[in-house]
Amino acid sequence: MAKKPKKEEIAKVHKDLEGFKMNIDTFGEISSTFSIDKLNEFLNKNVDDKKLKDREDIEEIKEGKGKKKK
């Protein structure tokens, strides 16, 4: 008896990430519907970094004002 294919469920996501899908192929390559830069921008804005929580300039970093010095 053949198995019925599972119906793909749509996960609840943040409104900024609607349409985001991520797939991993048989070779382990990850493909996504969003660019890495867009994902990083979202994470920087919405997720607190434990390593940076004690810094005084954390708000500047979140707003994108703090640039890395060369």
C-alpha positions, 0 to 999 in steps of 0.5 A: 500500500502506497503512503500518502505524501504529507501535506506541507504545513506552513509554519507561523513566522514573524511578519518580516520573514513571511515567505521564508523557506529553507531546504537542505539537499542530499549533499547537505547544501542549504538553499533559502528563499532569503539572502544571508544579508537579509536574514542577518539584518533581521537577526541583528534587529530582533535577537539579543546577542549574549556576548554583546549584552554588557557593552555600552554601545549596544544600541548603536550597534543595533541601529547600524551606527557602529562600524567596525574599525579597520 
